[in-house]
């Protein structure tokens, strides 16, 4: 928040696309990117046709000239599209560029068709295992080794202690680096992608969404094959039959999906709403219940929570059971994630969801014993572990992208405050139960 306050007057306020990309605001908006070329890449890949034209001062000739230069200059291409410039540029030029931009890059429709065939024939490239392993291994070394060096220096220079069993210690550090590297690879390939896919598909419960991963491209498409169907209400809809796998499939025809320059039609299927009408409470309720269950299950799988539960049970001499603490934290996280998803769906300001529980926490903290207060507030730290965070972040960004909000953050903030509240509420019950047991024991002695 301090960093946000520092940059408050340096970055532009939220604005319409045309205003954001206009030359009048260029000095402020380019501040959000690493370079003007990086902003150009963002505009080409994400802005609308009119937005791109606005970015180039409303001059179509300037835009096409800049794109021709980009296609011929590999250094500029790398600055605009990043490290994997060739693949990113080809994907943009063939599937996202306008007809005029494609002709500026390839010259004619025949060249566009040939390049499209070549690109599709090459197929999707698999995961670069070497790059993935090296990158995550370096990150693991950077995270663990400096900390270990600091501890060694403290032992040697300040405490003047010798390190016993150095071989075991070094072996353990090596295993920690290897394990963290492998774990990071698993998170990147598994949990993060899983959370993103779930987040992108979840809104289908209450609204219609496009399934971009099931996109079908029909080359050499002829609009003459398009037919018209009519419903019993008189609503007309265009469609065509696609042949494949010894059967014919009827696909909806949308004129916006036909690229005249390359003679190809892009069909993106839609799904939803699966429960009730668009924006209906039933579909939203299904999403919120799923968010609660996901948060509950992911929290129970956190290794840190299990360790905290064992410690608490030991320190409270069995008064606060490990299972009770884990259930309280998991329910709090599930509730927080559910409210965080509701924030994204309905666009609720985060302050209205964070302020009430924190105010309530101040009063509960005052009434609880110091022992349980420490347990409750420390429980927030185990909720943002290596299993919950990638799932929640990816899911939030996926839902936010489908719902159309500016961002999908804020869920983790909710997942941190509500476990504190749930643990402190349970601790009040445990404390009362403990006092009752002591009073009964005193009465029996008397």
NORKA-V96207 format. One record per backbone hydrogen bond with DSSP energy under -1.0 kcal/mol. CO is the residue of the C=O (numbers start at 0). NH is the residue of the N-H. If there is no record, write none. Layout:
BEGIN
co=CO nh=NH
co=CO nh=NH
END
This chain:
BEGIN
co=0 nh=4
co=1 nh=5
co=2 nh=6
co=6 nh=9
co=6 nh=10
co=15 nh=19
co=16 nh=20
co=24 nh=28
co=25 nh=29
co=28 nh=31
co=29 nh=32
co=34 nh=38
co=35 nh=39
co=36 nh=40
co=37 nh=41
co=38 nh=42
co=39 nh=43
co=40 nh=44
co=41 nh=45
co=42 nh=46
co=47 nh=51
co=48 nh=52
co=49 nh=53
co=50 nh=54
co=51 nh=55
co=52 nh=57
co=53 nh=56
co=55 nh=58
co=58 nh=62
co=59 nh=63
co=60 nh=64
co=61 nh=65
co=62 nh=66
co=63 nh=67
co=64 nh=68
co=65 nh=69
co=66 nh=70
co=67 nh=71
co=68 nh=72
co=72 nh=76
co=73 nh=77
co=74 nh=78
co=75 nh=79
co=76 nh=80
co=77 nh=81
co=82 nh=84
co=83 nh=87
co=84 nh=88
co=85 nh=89
co=86 nh=90
co=87 nh=91
co=88 nh=92
co=89 nh=93
co=90 nh=94
co=91 nh=95
co=91 nh=96
co=97 nh=101
co=98 nh=102
co=99 nh=103
co=100 nh=104
co=101 nh=105
co=102 nh=106
co=107 nh=111
co=108 nh=112
co=109 nh=113
co=110 nh=114
co=111 nh=115
co=112 nh=116
co=113 nh=117
co=114 nh=118
co=115 nh=119
co=116 nh=120
co=117 nh=121
co=126 nh=128
co=127 nh=131
co=128 nh=132
co=129 nh=133
co=130 nh=134
co=131 nh=135
co=132 nh=136
co=133 nh=137
co=134 nh=138
co=135 nh=139
co=136 nh=140
co=137 nh=141
co=138 nh=142
co=139 nh=143
co=140 nh=144
co=143 nh=147
co=144 nh=148
co=145 nh=149
co=146 nh=150
co=147 nh=151
co=148 nh=152
co=149 nh=153
co=150 nh=154
co=151 nh=155
co=152 nh=156
co=153 nh=157
co=153 nh=158
co=154 nh=160
co=164 nh=168
co=165 nh=169
co=166 nh=170
co=167 nh=171
co=168 nh=172
co=169 nh=173
co=170 nh=174
co=171 nh=175
co=172 nh=176
co=173 nh=177
co=174 nh=178
co=175 nh=179
co=176 nh=180
co=177 nh=181
co=178 nh=182
co=179 nh=183
co=180 nh=184
co=181 nh=185
co=182 nh=186
co=183 nh=187
co=184 nh=188
co=185 nh=189
co=186 nh=191
co=189 nh=193
co=190 nh=194
co=191 nh=195
co=192 nh=196
co=193 nh=197
co=194 nh=198
co=195 nh=199
co=196 nh=200
co=197 nh=201
co=200 nh=203
co=201 nh=204
co=202 nh=205
co=202 nh=206
co=203 nh=273
co=204 nh=274
co=205 nh=278
co=208 nh=270
co=209 nh=211
co=210 nh=213
co=211 nh=214
co=215 nh=266
co=217 nh=264
co=221 nh=224
co=222 nh=225
co=226 nh=238
co=228 nh=236
co=230 nh=233
co=234 nh=230
co=236 nh=228
co=237 nh=252
co=238 nh=226
co=239 nh=250
co=241 nh=248
co=246 nh=243
co=248 nh=241
co=250 nh=239
co=253 nh=256
co=254 nh=257
co=256 nh=265
co=258 nh=262
co=258 nh=263
co=262 nh=220
co=263 nh=258
co=264 nh=217
co=266 nh=215
co=268 nh=210
co=270 nh=208
co=276 nh=279
co=279 nh=283
co=280 nh=284
co=281 nh=285
co=282 nh=286
co=283 nh=287
co=284 nh=288
co=285 nh=289
co=286 nh=290
co=287 nh=291
co=288 nh=292
co=289 nh=293
co=290 nh=294
co=291 nh=295
co=292 nh=296
co=293 nh=297
co=294 nh=298
co=295 nh=299
co=296 nh=300
co=298 nh=301
co=301 nh=305
co=302 nh=306
co=303 nh=307
co=304 nh=308
co=305 nh=309
co=306 nh=310
co=307 nh=311
co=308 nh=312
co=309 nh=313
co=310 nh=314
co=311 nh=315
co=312 nh=317
co=313 nh=316
co=315 nh=318
co=320 nh=324
co=321 nh=325
co=322 nh=326
co=323 nh=327
co=324 nh=328
co=325 nh=329
co=326 nh=330
co=327 nh=331
co=328 nh=332
co=329 nh=333
co=330 nh=334
co=331 nh=335
co=332 nh=336
co=333 nh=337
co=334 nh=338
co=335 nh=339
co=336 nh=340
co=337 nh=341
co=338 nh=342
co=339 nh=343
co=340 nh=344
co=341 nh=345
co=342 nh=346
co=342 nh=347
co=348 nh=351
co=349 nh=352
co=349 nh=353
co=350 nh=354
co=353 nh=357
co=354 nh=358
co=355 nh=359
co=356 nh=360
co=357 nh=361
co=358 nh=362
co=359 nh=363
co=360 nh=364
co=361 nh=365
co=362 nh=366
co=363 nh=367
co=368 nh=372
co=369 nh=373
co=370 nh=374
co=371 nh=375
co=372 nh=376
co=373 nh=377
co=374 nh=378
co=377 nh=380
co=384 nh=388
co=386 nh=390
co=387 nh=391
co=388 nh=392
co=389 nh=393
co=390 nh=394
co=391 nh=395
co=392 nh=396
co=393 nh=397
co=394 nh=398
co=395 nh=399
co=396 nh=400
co=397 nh=401
co=398 nh=402
co=399 nh=403
co=399 nh=404
co=409 nh=413
co=410 nh=414
co=412 nh=416
co=413 nh=417
co=416 nh=420
co=417 nh=421
co=418 nh=422
co=419 nh=423
co=420 nh=424
co=421 nh=425
co=422 nh=426
co=423 nh=427
co=424 nh=428
co=425 nh=429
co=426 nh=430
co=427 nh=431
co=428 nh=432
co=429 nh=433
co=430 nh=434
co=431 nh=435
co=432 nh=436
co=433 nh=437
co=434 nh=438
co=435 nh=439
co=436 nh=440
co=437 nh=441
co=438 nh=442
co=439 nh=443
co=440 nh=444
co=441 nh=445
END
